[in-house]
């Protein structure tokens, strides 16, 4: 059911610290009506500063 794809996202090179973008697709059916929802999760790596 799931799959993993590595794709290039236009402009992502300008997002400093961007590590991961995930899209999750939810499909549910209630009383014979089906809806599909997409949720996106974005993960950044925090840049540590050392003194």
PELINVEN-V387981 format. One record per residue. N is the residue number from 1. PHI is phi in whole degrees, -180 to 180 (NA if undefined). PSI is psi as a letter, one per 40 degrees, with the letter a starting at -180 (999 if undefined). D_CENTER is the distance of its C-alpha to the mean C-alpha in Angstrom with 2 decimals. Layout:
n->N phi->PHI psi->PSI d_center->D_CENTER
n->N phi->PHI psi->PSI d_center->D_CENTER
//
This chain:
n->1 phi->NA psi->d d_center->16.92
n->2 phi->-94 psi->i d_center->13.68
n->3 phi->-151 psi->i d_center->12.94
n->4 phi->-123 psi->h d_center->11.24
n->5 phi->-131 psi->h d_center->11.29
n->6 phi->-95 psi->h d_center->11.51
n->7 phi->-131 psi->i d_center->11.44
n->8 phi->-92 psi->h d_center->12.57
n->9 phi->-110 psi->h d_center->11.10
n->10 phi->-56 psi->h d_center->14.24
n->11 phi->87 psi->e d_center->15.09
n->12 phi->-67 psi->d d_center->12.54
n->13 phi->-65 psi->e d_center->15.75
n->14 phi->-89 psi->e d_center->16.73
n->15 phi->-98 psi->g d_center->13.99
n->16 phi->-60 psi->h d_center->16.08
n->17 phi->85 psi->e d_center->14.65
n->18 phi->-63 psi->h d_center->11.08
n->19 phi->-114 psi->d d_center->10.31
n->20 phi->-146 psi->i d_center->6.81
n->21 phi->-127 psi->h d_center->3.33
n->22 phi->-125 psi->h d_center->2.24
n->23 phi->-114 psi->h d_center->3.92
n->24 phi->-115 psi->h d_center->7.10
n->25 phi->-105 psi->h d_center->10.30
n->26 phi->-109 psi->h d_center->13.26
n->27 phi->-126 psi->h d_center->16.71
n->28 phi->-140 psi->i d_center->19.84
n->29 phi->-125 psi->h d_center->23.44
n->30 phi->-128 psi->h d_center->25.98
n->31 phi->50 psi->f d_center->29.53
n->32 phi->65 psi->e d_center->28.69
n->33 phi->-109 psi->h d_center->26.09
n->34 phi->-101 psi->h d_center->22.64
n->35 phi->-124 psi->i d_center->19.56
n->36 phi->-123 psi->h d_center->15.99
n->37 phi->-125 psi->h d_center->13.15
n->38 phi->-114 psi->h d_center->9.46
n->39 phi->-122 psi->h d_center->7.25
n->40 phi->-118 psi->h d_center->4.01
n->41 phi->-126 psi->h d_center->3.95
n->42 phi->-122 psi->h d_center->5.19
n->43 phi->-120 psi->h d_center->8.11
n->44 phi->-114 psi->i d_center->11.33
n->45 phi->-94 psi->h d_center->14.53
n->46 phi->-74 psi->h d_center->17.44
n->47 phi->-83 psi->h d_center->20.34
n->48 phi->-87 psi->i d_center->23.46
n->49 phi->-111 psi->h d_center->26.76
n->50 phi->-110 psi->h d_center->29.93
n->51 phi->-95 psi->999 d_center->33.28
//
